[in-house]
């Protein structure tokens, strides 16, 4: 979370709307532990990481939808280790994320 504070402060000064995604649970292997965070500004700019790249694009899509609807949500992304390796991902396992619009 600390790694994205500078970007969050800048976006707040600029009056930008932001969604925050946080890892809340992990099953199996994964590159980021619970507590890892990623912020997405309304224009798609990203700070931080929740998966080391495996699902970041899908998380951006979910975050922009959270900004559009204002709804908080849990989302889950997962691959078995074999499936992940087959499609060229370095991580398997399942991550559970909580996404919410950031209320300044």
N, C-alpha and C positions, 0 to 999 in steps of 0.2 A: 504494500500500500504506500509506503514512503516514497517509492520510486516514481509515483505518479503525482505527488503533491505539487510539484512545481508547475506541471501542466494544468492541474485543477485550479491552482491560484490564478494562472494566466487566463484561463477560460472564464473564470468568474469575473475577473476585471473586464474582460471583453463582453460580458453579458451573454455568453453562449450557453445554450442548454446542453446538458451532459447526462448520459446514462452510465451507470456503474455496474460492472459484472464482477462477482466475487465467487471464487471456488469455495463451496460449502461442504463438499464431500468428495471422496475419491475412492473408487473400487478398482483393485488391481493396480497396474503400473500407470504412471503418469508423470509428466515433467514438472508440474507445479502442485504444491501442497495446498490444502485448505487455507484460506486467507489471501491467496494470490488474487490480484485485482487488475482489471483492465477498464479504462474509461474511454467512452466514445462520445465525441462532440457531435453536435447536430449536423455538421458538414462532413462527417465521416473520419475526421482526424482521430487517431488512436494513441493512447498512452498505456503502457504496461502490457501484460500478457497473462492469460489464464491457462494456456496450454503449450507454450513454446512454439506455436505456429500450426499445430495440428488442426484446430478448429476455429482459429481466429476470424476468418472470413464469415463463418456462420454466426459467430458471436456478434460481429458488427451488424449484420442483418437483424438479429434479434434486438440488439440495443437500439437501433434506429426505429424499430417498431415500438419498443417501449417508450421512446420519446414521442412517437406519433400518437399513441393511445393513452399514455400516462399510466398504464397498468404495470404493476410489478409481477414478476413471474419466476418460476423455477424452470430451468431447461436442463436437459441431460444429453450428453454426447458420449458415444462409446463405440469402441471397436475391440474385438478380441485381439490379443497379441498377434495371432496369425493373420487376421484380416488386415490389421494395421500394416504389418510387414508387406503383405501382398500389394497394397496400394502405395507403398513407398513412405509410409509414416514411421517415425521413430518411436512412437509410443502407442501402447494399447490401453486397455483399461477403460473405465467410465468416469467422467467428471460430471458433477452436479453443480450448476451455477445458479446464483440468485441475481437477477437483474432488476434494477430500479432506476427511475429518473432521480437525479441528484437534486435535492431541494436546497438551494443556497440559503 
